[in-house]
Amino acid sequence: MKKKYLVFRRMIFDMFRISPGMTTLYCLFDVLHAGGYILVMLCTEKLFDSVPLLAAGSPLSVSLRPLLFLIMATVFFEIANSLSNFHIEHLSPKILSHFYKRIYIKASHISPIDYERPEFLDMLNKALQGVEYGFFASSLILMVFTFYVPYFILLGVYLQHISPILILIVLLIFTPVILGQVIRFRLFSEAEDAIAPIRRATDYYEQVVCNRKFFKETRILGIVNHFMQLYQDGVILINQKTLTAEKKHIRIDAALRLFTIGGYIGILLMLVNSLIQKVISPGAFSAVFASVNMMYALAEEMVTMFSGQITQYAVSIQNYHSFIDLPENAKEEGSFDKTKGITLDNVHFSYPNTQTETIRGISLKIQPGETVAIVGENGAGKSTLAKLMLGLYVPDRGTVRIGGLDSEKVASRCIYQNCAAVFQDYQHYLTTLEENITISSNNSCYNMLVRLNHVCERAKLLVNSDSFPQGFSTMLSREFGGVDLSGGQWQRIAIARGIFREHDIIVLDEPTSAIDPIEESLMYQNFKEISEGKTAIIITHRLGAARIADRIIVLKDGIIDDIGTHEELINKGGVYSEMYRTQAQWYE
C-alpha cells in the first residue's frame, strides 16, 4: 500500500519542480477554500444566536453585524474556490506537456527492436494513458491534503469548541464511507491489466476505419465492416470487463449505504440531545445541522476520490513511472570512422517471440565507398539485414561494426548521425515540402534553397506551380489546407529527404516501387553518382536496378546464397540468375 502511494508523491514533487509558483498558489487557495467553509458555519452560528436577542428587543445591529460577516465569509469562500479552480486549469497544460515530453524522450532512447514486442507496446500505451490519469489523480491527492484534510481538521476544532462530544460526528461520517471504498483499487487494477492490450487493438481498428491513409483500400475491398466489427467487439469486451469490476463494487457499496443512513440518524439524535441538554446553543445546532449534508457530501467525495478515483488511477500512474523507469543500456561513446565501412561477423538475429532466426550466421565486409545491392525473395531477410547494418537492431549473436563501432556496445546516436536511409514504408509528414525534406538534416545549412533545389533535382522531384503552388512552402496535406500528391511524388520526396541528410552510409530499402522502370533506372544511376565516396546499400526486387552495384548480395532464408557482380552471378546460373530471367520475361 505504501509503495502504491509513493508514485503520487513522485508526481506531486514533479509538479512543484515544473511549476513551483502556480502549484503553491493552487494549494494555498485550496486551504483558504476549506477555511471558508468553517468561517461560513461560524458566521451562521452567530447569526442564528442573534435572532432570539433581536426578538427580545435588542437593536437591529445585533443581527446585522453577523449577517454582514456571513456575506463576507461567503464571498471569501467563493473567491478562494474560483482562484483554486483557475490555477489548476492553467497548471494542467504545462504539467501534461512536460510529462508527455518525458515519455517521448524515453521512447526515443528505447531500442528499436522493443517496438517489435507486444508487451512493450502495451506498456507504452498504458504509460500514455497514465499521463492524464496520473496528473488528475495527483491533483486530487493535493486537493485531499490541501482542502479536505484542512476542512475536517478545522471542523473538528470547531465542534470541539462547541462540545467535545460532537467530535463523534466526524467518526460517524467517515466510518461507513471508508468501508465502502477499501477494495476498489484491487478491482480496477485487475481490470486495467486485462483492458490495455484490447484498447490498443481497438485504437488500431478505429484508425483503419477512420484514418485517411486506409480509406481507399478499405472501401474498394469492402473490409470496413470487418474492422468495424472488430472495433465493436473490442469495445464490448472493454465495457464488459469494466462493468464486472463496477458491479462488484456497487454490490458492496449498496450494502454499506445502510450504515451511512444509521450514521446520519445518530448525528441528528446527538444534536437534538445536546440542544435539549443545553450543551450547544440554537445557533450552533442550526449551523451544524445545516452543514450535516455538506459534511457527508465532502466526506464521501474525499474518501471516494481517495480510494476510488485515486486508487483506480494509481494503476495508470504506476504504468507511467514503470515506462519512465525502464532500464536504458548505458552504452559507451565512440567516434565513427568512415574509412572502416561495415563488418558483420557470424551475425544471428531473430524477432521477439519467434523461434525462427531471420538472419543466420552472416559474415560480410562492405568496403567504405562501396555500393552494394541486397536481393532475394520476400522473407529472405533483406530489410532486417539493412536494419542491422544501420545499427537499428543489434544481433542476438555475432558482431556488427559500423564505421568501426560495435552496434551492441556503442551509443546508437554515434552511428545514426552518420547514416541516412529511405525505407519502403517511408512517412508522409503533414508539413510543408521544405520541412518534409530538410527535417532529416543533421547540420545547419546556409544555402538552404540552393541545396533544396539540388537535392530535388537529384531525386527527380519537379517542384513546379502545378504540383506545389507555394513552392517549398506548400503544405503537403489536404487536411491542413494543402495539396495531395501521387505515390511517385511522395517517394521522390522521401528519397530527397534521405539524400539531403549529411551521411557516410545510406540505405535505400525498396524506395522506388511507385516509380516507373525508366525513371527508376535514371534515379539509380543518379544515386550512384551522388553516392560517390559514400557507402551505399540498395535493397530491391527489381534486379535490373541492382546492376549499378559494385557487388550484389543474394539472400535466401536468412543466409548469403551468393555474392558477386551482375555478370558473375548471371554466369553462375544460381538463384540470382533464375530470378533475373524470370523478371526479364515480363519485359519481352
C-alpha positions as CSV (number, residue, x, y, z in Angstrom):
1,M,0.0,0.0,0.0
2,K,2.8,2.4,0.9
3,K,4.6,1.7,-2.3
4,K,1.5,2.3,-4.3
5,Y,1.1,5.8,-3.0
6,L,4.8,6.7,-3.4
7,V,4.1,7.0,-7.1
8,F,1.8,10.0,-6.3
9,R,4.4,11.6,-4.2
10,R,6.9,11.4,-7.0
11,M,4.5,13.0,-9.5
12,I,3.4,15.7,-7.0
13,F,7.1,16.6,-6.4
14,D,7.4,16.8,-10.2
15,M,4.5,19.3,-10.3
16,F,6.2,21.5,-7.7
17,R,9.5,21.2,-9.7
18,I,8.0,22.1,-13.0
19,S,5.8,25.0,-11.8
20,P,6.5,25.8,-8.2
21,G,4.7,29.1,-8.1
22,M,1.4,28.0,-9.7
23,T,1.3,24.7,-7.8
24,T,1.9,26.5,-4.4
25,L,-0.8,29.1,-5.2
26,Y,-3.2,26.2,-6.1
27,C,-2.6,24.6,-2.7
28,L,-2.8,27.9,-0.8
29,F,-6.2,28.8,-2.3
30,D,-7.5,25.2,-1.6
31,V,-6.6,25.7,2.1
32,L,-8.4,29.1,2.1
33,H,-11.4,27.5,0.4
34,A,-11.5,24.9,3.2
35,G,-11.3,27.6,5.8
36,G,-14.1,29.5,4.1
37,Y,-16.5,26.6,4.8
38,I,-15.8,26.7,8.5
39,L,-15.9,30.5,8.5
40,V,-19.4,30.4,7.0
41,M,-20.5,27.8,9.6
42,L,-19.2,30.1,12.4
43,C,-20.9,33.2,11.0
44,T,-24.1,31.2,10.6
45,E,-24.0,30.2,14.3
46,K,-23.5,33.8,15.3
47,L,-26.4,34.9,13.1
48,F,-28.9,32.3,14.5
49,D,-27.8,33.1,18.0
50,S,-28.6,36.8,17.4
51,V,-32.2,36.1,16.3
52,P,-33.5,35.4,19.9
53,L,-31.8,38.6,21.1
54,L,-33.4,40.6,18.3
55,A,-36.8,39.1,19.2
56,A,-36.2,40.1,22.9
57,G,-35.9,43.8,21.8
58,S,-32.1,44.2,21.1
59,P,-31.3,46.7,18.3
60,L,-31.2,45.5,14.7
61,S,-27.4,45.9,14.7
62,V,-27.1,42.8,16.8
63,S,-28.2,40.7,13.7
64,L,-26.8,43.0,11.0
65,R,-23.2,42.5,12.1
66,P,-23.2,38.7,11.9
67,L,-25.2,38.9,8.7
68,L,-22.6,41.1,7.2
69,F,-19.9,38.8,8.4
70,L,-21.8,35.8,6.8
71,I,-22.0,37.6,3.5
72,M,-18.3,38.5,3.6
73,A,-17.4,34.9,4.6
74,T,-19.5,33.6,1.7
75,V,-17.8,36.0,-0.8
76,F,-14.3,34.9,0.6
77,F,-15.3,31.3,0.2
78,E,-16.4,31.7,-3.4
79,I,-13.3,33.8,-4.4
80,A,-10.9,31.2,-2.9
81,N,-12.8,28.4,-4.8
82,S,-12.6,30.3,-8.1
83,L,-8.9,31.1,-7.7
84,S,-8.2,27.4,-6.8
85,N,-10.0,26.3,-10.0
86,F,-8.3,29.0,-12.1
87,H,-4.8,27.9,-11.0
88,I,-5.4,24.2,-11.6
89,E,-6.8,24.9,-15.1
90,H,-3.8,26.9,-16.0
91,L,-1.4,24.4,-14.4
92,S,-2.7,21.4,-16.3
93,P,-1.4,22.1,-19.9
94,K,2.1,22.9,-18.6
95,I,2.4,19.8,-16.4
96,L,0.9,17.5,-19.0
97,S,3.1,18.7,-21.8
98,H,6.2,18.1,-19.6
99,F,5.1,14.5,-18.7
100,Y,4.3,13.7,-22.4
101,K,7.7,15.1,-23.4
102,R,9.3,12.7,-20.9
103,I,7.6,9.8,-22.5
104,Y,8.6,10.8,-26.0
105,I,12.3,11.3,-24.9
106,K,12.2,7.9,-23.1
107,A,10.7,6.2,-26.2
108,S,13.4,7.7,-28.3
109,H,16.0,6.0,-26.1
110,I,14.4,2.6,-26.3
111,S,16.0,0.1,-28.6
112,P,14.0,-0.1,-31.9
113,I,13.7,-3.9,-31.5
114,D,11.5,-3.3,-28.5
115,Y,8.8,-1.9,-30.8
116,E,8.5,-5.4,-32.2
117,R,7.5,-6.6,-28.7
118,P,3.7,-6.6,-27.9
119,E,4.4,-6.3,-24.2
120,F,6.4,-3.1,-24.8
121,L,3.7,-1.6,-27.0
122,D,1.2,-2.4,-24.2
123,M,3.5,-0.7,-21.7
124,L,3.8,2.4,-23.9
125,N,0.0,2.5,-24.4
126,K,-0.6,2.3,-20.7
127,A,2.1,4.9,-20.0
128,L,0.4,7.4,-22.4
129,Q,-2.9,6.7,-20.7
130,G,-1.3,7.2,-17.3
131,V,-0.2,10.8,-18.0
132,E,-3.6,12.5,-17.9
133,Y,-5.0,10.0,-15.4
134,G,-1.9,10.3,-13.2
135,F,-1.9,14.1,-13.3
136,F,-5.6,14.1,-12.5
137,A,-5.2,11.7,-9.6
138,S,-2.1,13.6,-8.3
139,S,-4.2,16.8,-8.4
140,L,-6.9,15.0,-6.4
141,I,-4.3,13.9,-3.8
142,L,-3.1,17.5,-3.5
143,M,-6.8,18.5,-3.1
144,V,-7.3,15.9,-0.4
145,F,-4.4,17.3,1.7
146,T,-4.9,21.0,1.0
147,F,-8.7,21.1,1.0
148,Y,-10.4,18.1,2.5
149,V,-8.0,17.4,5.4
150,P,-7.8,21.1,6.5
151,Y,-11.6,21.2,6.2
152,F,-12.1,18.3,8.6
153,I,-9.4,19.4,10.9
154,L,-11.0,22.8,11.2
155,L,-14.4,21.2,11.5
156,G,-13.1,19.1,14.4
157,V,-11.6,22.2,16.1
158,Y,-15.0,24.0,15.7
159,L,-17.0,21.0,17.0
160,Q,-14.6,20.6,19.9
161,H,-15.1,24.2,20.7
162,I,-18.9,23.8,20.8
163,S,-18.9,20.5,22.6
164,P,-16.3,17.7,22.8
165,I,-18.9,15.0,22.3
166,L,-19.7,16.4,18.9
167,I,-16.3,15.2,17.7
168,L,-18.0,11.8,17.3
169,I,-19.9,13.3,14.3
170,V,-16.7,13.1,12.2
171,L,-16.3,9.4,13.1
172,L,-19.9,8.7,12.3
173,I,-19.5,10.4,8.9
174,F,-16.3,8.6,7.9
175,T,-16.7,5.0,9.1
176,P,-19.3,3.8,6.5
177,V,-17.8,5.9,3.7
178,I,-14.3,4.4,4.2
179,L,-15.6,0.8,4.4
180,G,-17.4,1.2,1.1
181,Q,-14.2,2.1,-0.9
182,V,-11.4,-0.1,0.5
183,I,-11.4,-2.8,-2.2
184,R,-11.8,-0.6,-5.3
185,F,-8.1,-0.4,-6.2
186,R,-7.7,-4.2,-6.5
187,L,-10.8,-4.5,-8.7
188,F,-9.7,-1.8,-11.2
189,S,-6.0,-2.8,-11.2
190,E,-7.0,-6.3,-12.5
191,A,-9.4,-4.7,-15.0
192,E,-6.7,-2.3,-16.3
193,D,-4.2,-5.1,-16.9
194,A,-6.8,-7.0,-18.9
195,I,-8.1,-4.0,-20.9
196,A,-4.7,-2.4,-22.0
197,P,-4.0,-4.8,-25.0
198,I,-7.6,-4.8,-26.0
199,R,-7.7,-1.0,-26.0
200,R,-4.5,-0.8,-28.2
201,A,-6.2,-3.2,-30.7
202,T,-9.4,-1.1,-30.8
203,D,-7.4,2.1,-31.3
204,Y,-5.8,0.4,-34.4
205,Y,-9.2,-0.7,-35.7
206,E,-10.5,2.8,-35.3
207,Q,-7.6,4.1,-37.3
208,V,-8.2,1.6,-40.1
209,V,-11.9,2.7,-40.3
210,C,-11.4,6.5,-39.9
211,N,-7.8,7.3,-41.0
212,R,-7.3,8.8,-44.4
213,K,-4.4,6.6,-45.4
214,F,-6.6,3.5,-45.2
215,F,-9.8,4.7,-46.9
216,K,-9.0,3.7,-50.5
217,E,-8.2,0.0,-49.8
218,T,-10.9,-0.5,-47.0
219,R,-13.6,0.9,-49.3
220,I,-12.6,-0.7,-52.5
221,L,-12.1,-4.1,-50.9
222,G,-15.2,-3.8,-48.7
223,I,-13.4,-4.5,-45.5
224,V,-14.7,-1.6,-43.4
225,N,-17.4,-3.8,-41.9
226,H,-14.8,-6.3,-40.9
227,F,-12.8,-3.8,-38.9
228,M,-16.0,-2.1,-37.6
229,Q,-17.0,-5.5,-36.2
230,L,-13.5,-6.0,-34.6
231,Y,-13.7,-2.5,-33.1
232,Q,-17.2,-3.1,-31.7
233,D,-16.2,-6.5,-30.3
234,G,-13.2,-4.8,-28.6
235,V,-15.3,-2.0,-27.1
236,I,-17.9,-4.6,-25.9
237,L,-15.1,-6.6,-24.2
238,I,-13.7,-3.5,-22.6
239,N,-17.1,-2.5,-21.3
240,Q,-17.8,-6.0,-20.0
241,K,-14.5,-6.1,-18.0
242,T,-15.2,-2.6,-16.6
243,L,-18.8,-3.4,-15.8
244,T,-17.7,-6.6,-14.0
245,A,-15.5,-4.5,-11.7
246,E,-18.2,-1.9,-11.2
247,K,-20.8,-4.4,-10.3
248,K,-18.7,-6.0,-7.6
249,H,-18.1,-2.5,-6.2
250,I,-21.7,-1.4,-6.4
251,R,-22.9,-4.5,-4.5
252,I,-20.6,-3.8,-1.6
253,D,-21.3,-0.1,-1.7
254,A,-25.1,-0.5,-1.7
255,A,-24.9,-2.7,1.4
256,L,-22.8,-0.2,3.2
257,R,-25.1,2.7,2.4
258,L,-27.3,1.3,5.2
259,F,-24.5,2.2,7.7
260,T,-24.5,5.7,6.2
261,I,-28.2,6.1,7.0
262,G,-27.6,4.9,10.5
263,G,-24.7,7.3,11.0
264,Y,-26.9,10.2,9.7
265,I,-29.7,9.3,12.2
266,G,-27.1,9.1,15.0
267,I,-25.8,12.6,14.3
268,L,-29.3,14.1,14.4
269,L,-30.1,12.4,17.7
270,M,-26.8,13.6,19.1
271,L,-27.5,17.2,18.0
272,V,-31.1,17.1,19.4
273,N,-29.9,15.7,22.7
274,S,-27.1,18.3,23.0
275,L,-29.6,21.1,22.3
276,I,-32.1,19.7,24.9
277,Q,-29.3,19.4,27.5
278,K,-28.3,23.0,26.6
279,V,-24.8,21.8,25.7
280,I,-25.0,23.7,22.5
281,S,-26.8,26.9,21.5
282,P,-29.6,27.1,19.0
283,G,-27.2,28.9,16.6
284,A,-24.7,26.1,16.9
285,F,-27.4,23.5,16.4
286,S,-28.6,25.3,13.3
287,A,-25.1,25.8,11.9
288,V,-24.1,22.1,12.4
289,F,-27.5,20.7,11.3
290,A,-27.5,22.8,8.2
291,S,-24.0,21.6,7.4
292,V,-24.5,17.9,8.0
293,N,-25.4,17.2,4.4
294,M,-22.3,19.1,3.3
295,M,-20.1,17.2,5.7
296,Y,-21.4,13.9,4.4
297,A,-21.0,15.1,0.8
298,L,-17.4,16.2,1.3
299,A,-16.5,13.1,3.4
300,E,-17.9,10.8,0.7
301,E,-16.3,12.9,-2.0
302,M,-13.0,12.8,-0.3
303,V,-13.0,9.0,0.5
304,T,-14.5,8.1,-2.8
305,M,-11.9,10.2,-4.5
306,F,-9.0,8.8,-2.4
307,S,-9.9,5.2,-2.5
308,G,-11.9,5.3,-5.7
309,Q,-10.6,7.5,-8.5
310,I,-7.2,7.9,-6.9
311,T,-6.6,4.3,-6.3
312,Q,-8.0,3.4,-9.7
313,Y,-5.7,5.9,-11.4
314,A,-2.8,4.8,-9.2
315,V,-2.5,1.9,-11.6
316,S,-2.2,4.3,-14.5
317,I,0.4,6.4,-12.9
318,Q,2.3,3.3,-11.9
319,N,2.3,2.4,-15.6
320,Y,3.7,5.8,-16.4
321,H,6.5,5.5,-14.0
322,S,7.2,1.9,-15.0
323,F,7.8,3.1,-18.5
324,I,9.9,6.1,-17.5
325,D,12.0,3.8,-15.2
326,L,12.7,1.2,-18.0
327,P,16.4,0.5,-18.0
328,E,18.5,2.0,-20.8
329,N,21.6,0.3,-21.9
330,A,24.5,2.5,-20.7
331,K,26.5,2.3,-23.9
332,E,29.8,3.9,-24.5
333,E,30.6,6.8,-26.7
334,G,32.5,6.3,-29.9
335,S,33.9,8.1,-32.9
336,F,32.7,7.0,-36.3
337,D,35.5,6.2,-38.8
338,K,34.2,6.4,-42.3
339,T,37.3,4.6,-43.6
340,K,36.2,1.3,-41.9
341,G,33.0,0.5,-43.7
342,I,30.6,-2.1,-42.3
343,T,31.6,-5.5,-41.0
344,L,29.3,-8.4,-39.9
345,D,30.9,-11.4,-38.1
346,N,28.7,-14.5,-37.7
347,V,25.6,-12.5,-37.2
348,H,22.4,-14.2,-36.0
349,F,19.1,-12.4,-35.4
350,S,15.5,-13.3,-34.6
351,Y,12.5,-11.1,-33.8
352,P,10.9,-11.2,-30.3
353,N,8.6,-14.0,-29.6
354,T,9.7,-16.0,-32.6
355,Q,11.5,-19.3,-32.7
356,T,13.0,-18.9,-36.2
357,E,16.1,-16.9,-36.9
358,T,15.6,-14.2,-39.6
359,I,19.4,-13.8,-40.1
360,R,21.5,-16.9,-39.7
361,G,25.3,-16.7,-39.3
362,I,26.0,-14.0,-41.9
363,S,29.6,-12.7,-42.2
364,L,30.2,-9.9,-44.6
365,K,32.6,-6.9,-45.2
366,I,31.3,-3.8,-47.0
367,Q,34.2,-1.5,-48.0
368,P,33.9,2.2,-47.5
369,G,32.6,3.9,-50.6
370,E,31.2,0.6,-52.0
371,T,27.7,0.3,-53.5
372,V,26.1,-3.0,-52.5
373,A,22.7,-4.3,-53.6
374,I,20.9,-6.9,-51.5
375,V,18.4,-9.0,-53.4
376,G,16.3,-12.1,-52.6
377,E,12.8,-13.4,-52.4
378,N,10.2,-12.0,-49.9
379,G,11.1,-13.0,-46.4
380,A,14.7,-13.7,-47.2
381,G,15.8,-11.1,-44.5
382,K,16.8,-8.2,-46.8
383,S,15.3,-5.3,-44.7
384,T,16.3,-7.0,-41.5
385,L,19.9,-7.2,-42.6
386,A,19.8,-3.5,-43.6
387,K,18.5,-2.5,-40.2
388,L,21.4,-4.5,-38.6
389,M,23.8,-2.6,-40.9
390,L,22.3,0.7,-39.7
391,G,22.5,-0.2,-36.0
392,L,18.7,-0.1,-35.6
393,Y,18.8,-3.7,-34.5
394,V,21.6,-5.4,-32.6
395,P,22.4,-9.1,-33.3
396,D,21.4,-11.9,-30.9
397,R,24.8,-13.4,-31.6
398,G,27.8,-12.2,-33.5
399,T,29.1,-8.6,-34.1
400,V,28.1,-5.8,-36.4
401,R,30.7,-3.0,-36.7
402,I,29.6,0.2,-38.5
403,G,32.4,2.8,-39.1
404,G,34.4,0.7,-36.6
405,L,31.8,1.0,-33.9
406,D,30.3,-2.1,-32.3
407,S,26.5,-1.6,-32.6
408,E,25.9,-3.6,-29.4
409,K,28.3,-1.6,-27.3
410,V,28.3,2.0,-28.7
411,A,25.5,4.5,-28.2
412,S,23.2,4.4,-31.2
413,R,23.4,8.1,-31.9
414,C,27.1,7.8,-32.7
415,I,26.1,5.6,-35.6
416,Y,22.8,7.3,-36.6
417,Q,24.4,10.7,-37.1
418,N,26.5,9.3,-39.9
419,C,23.7,7.4,-41.6
420,A,20.7,8.1,-43.9
421,A,18.0,5.8,-45.1
422,V,14.9,5.7,-47.3
423,F,12.6,2.8,-46.3
424,Q,9.9,1.2,-48.3
425,D,7.3,2.3,-45.6
426,Y,8.5,5.9,-45.8
427,Q,6.4,8.5,-43.9
428,H,4.1,11.2,-45.3
429,Y,4.7,14.1,-42.9
430,L,1.8,16.5,-42.9
431,T,4.1,19.6,-43.1
432,T,5.4,21.8,-45.9
433,L,7.5,20.4,-48.7
434,E,10.6,22.2,-47.3
435,E,10.1,20.7,-43.9
436,N,9.4,17.2,-45.4
437,I,12.9,17.3,-46.9
438,T,15.0,19.3,-44.5
439,I,13.6,17.6,-41.4
440,S,16.4,15.0,-41.8
441,S,19.2,17.5,-41.7
442,N,21.8,16.9,-39.0
443,N,23.8,20.0,-39.8
444,S,22.9,23.7,-40.3
445,C,22.8,24.8,-43.9
446,Y,23.4,28.4,-45.0
447,N,22.4,27.9,-48.6
448,M,19.2,26.1,-47.9
449,L,17.3,27.0,-51.1
450,V,20.3,26.1,-53.3
451,R,20.7,22.8,-51.6
452,L,17.0,22.0,-51.7
453,N,16.9,22.6,-55.4
454,H,19.9,20.5,-55.9
455,V,18.6,17.6,-53.9
456,C,15.2,17.7,-55.6
457,E,16.9,17.6,-59.0
458,R,18.9,14.6,-57.9
459,A,15.7,12.9,-56.6
460,K,13.9,13.8,-59.9
461,L,11.3,15.8,-57.9
462,L,9.9,18.5,-60.1
463,V,8.9,21.5,-57.9
464,N,6.5,23.5,-60.1
465,S,3.5,25.6,-59.6
466,D,1.1,22.9,-60.7
467,S,2.0,20.4,-58.0
468,F,3.4,22.8,-55.5
469,P,1.5,26.2,-55.7
470,Q,3.6,27.8,-52.9
471,G,6.8,26.1,-53.9
472,F,8.8,24.7,-51.0
473,S,6.3,26.4,-48.6
474,T,3.4,24.2,-50.0
475,M,1.6,22.3,-47.2
476,L,1.5,18.6,-48.2
477,S,-1.9,17.7,-46.8
478,R,-5.4,18.5,-47.8
479,E,-6.4,18.1,-44.2
480,F,-4.5,21.3,-43.4
481,G,-5.4,23.3,-46.5
482,G,-2.6,22.0,-48.7
483,V,-2.2,19.7,-51.7
484,D,-2.3,15.9,-52.1
485,L,0.5,14.1,-54.1
486,S,0.8,10.9,-56.0
487,G,2.6,7.9,-54.7
488,G,5.5,8.6,-57.0
489,Q,5.9,12.2,-55.8
490,W,5.9,11.1,-52.2
491,Q,8.6,8.5,-53.0
492,R,10.7,11.2,-54.6
493,I,10.3,13.4,-51.5
494,A,11.3,10.5,-49.3
495,I,14.4,10.0,-51.4
496,A,15.2,13.7,-51.3
497,R,14.8,13.6,-47.5
498,G,17.3,10.8,-47.3
499,I,20.0,12.3,-49.5
500,F,19.5,15.8,-48.0
501,R,20.9,14.5,-44.8
502,E,24.7,14.5,-44.4
503,H,25.8,10.9,-44.4
504,D,28.7,8.4,-44.9
505,I,26.3,5.5,-45.2
506,I,22.9,5.4,-46.9
507,V,20.4,2.6,-47.3
508,L,17.6,2.6,-49.9
509,D,15.1,-0.1,-49.0
510,E,12.7,-0.5,-52.0
511,P,12.2,3.2,-52.2
512,T,11.1,3.3,-55.9
513,S,8.2,0.9,-56.1
514,A,5.8,3.6,-57.2
515,I,8.1,5.0,-59.9
516,D,8.2,3.6,-63.5
517,P,11.2,1.4,-64.5
518,I,12.7,4.1,-66.8
519,E,12.6,6.8,-64.2
520,E,13.8,4.3,-61.6
521,S,16.8,3.4,-63.8
522,L,17.7,7.1,-64.2
523,M,17.3,7.7,-60.5
524,Y,19.5,4.8,-59.5
525,Q,22.2,6.0,-62.0
526,N,21.9,9.4,-60.4
527,F,22.0,7.9,-57.0
528,K,25.2,6.1,-58.0
529,E,26.8,9.4,-58.9
530,I,25.8,11.3,-55.7
531,S,26.9,8.4,-53.6
532,E,30.4,8.6,-54.9
533,G,32.7,8.1,-52.0
534,K,29.8,7.1,-49.7
535,T,28.8,3.6,-48.6
536,A,25.5,2.8,-50.3
537,I,23.2,-0.2,-49.7
538,I,20.3,-0.8,-52.1
539,I,17.6,-3.3,-51.4
540,T,15.4,-4.0,-54.4
541,H,13.2,-6.6,-56.0
542,R,13.9,-5.2,-59.5
543,L,17.1,-6.9,-60.3
544,G,17.8,-4.5,-63.2
545,A,18.4,-1.8,-60.7
546,A,21.0,-4.0,-58.9
547,R,23.3,-3.8,-61.9
548,I,24.7,-0.4,-60.7
549,A,26.1,-2.0,-57.6
550,D,29.7,-2.9,-57.2
551,R,28.6,-6.2,-55.6
552,I,25.2,-7.9,-55.3
553,I,24.4,-10.0,-52.2
554,V,21.8,-12.7,-52.7
555,L,19.9,-13.7,-49.6
556,K,17.9,-16.8,-49.2
557,D,16.3,-17.9,-45.9
558,G,18.4,-15.6,-43.8
559,I,21.8,-16.7,-45.2
560,I,24.0,-15.4,-48.0
561,D,23.4,-17.6,-51.0
562,D,25.8,-15.8,-53.3
563,I,27.9,-12.6,-53.8
564,G,29.2,-11.1,-57.0
565,T,28.7,-8.6,-59.7
566,H,25.7,-8.8,-62.0
567,E,27.7,-10.6,-64.7
568,E,29.3,-13.0,-62.3
569,L,26.0,-14.0,-60.8
570,I,24.3,-14.4,-64.2
571,N,27.1,-16.6,-65.4
572,K,26.9,-18.8,-62.3
573,G,23.3,-19.8,-63.0
574,G,22.2,-19.7,-59.4
575,V,19.3,-18.1,-57.6
576,Y,20.1,-14.7,-58.9
577,S,20.2,-15.8,-62.5
578,E,16.9,-17.6,-62.2
579,M,15.3,-14.5,-60.6
580,Y,16.7,-12.2,-63.3
581,R,15.4,-14.4,-66.1
582,T,12.0,-14.7,-64.5
583,Q,11.7,-10.9,-64.3
584,A,13.1,-10.4,-67.8
585,Q,10.3,-12.5,-69.3
586,W,7.8,-9.8,-68.2
587,Y,9.6,-7.2,-70.5
588,E,9.9,-9.5,-73.6
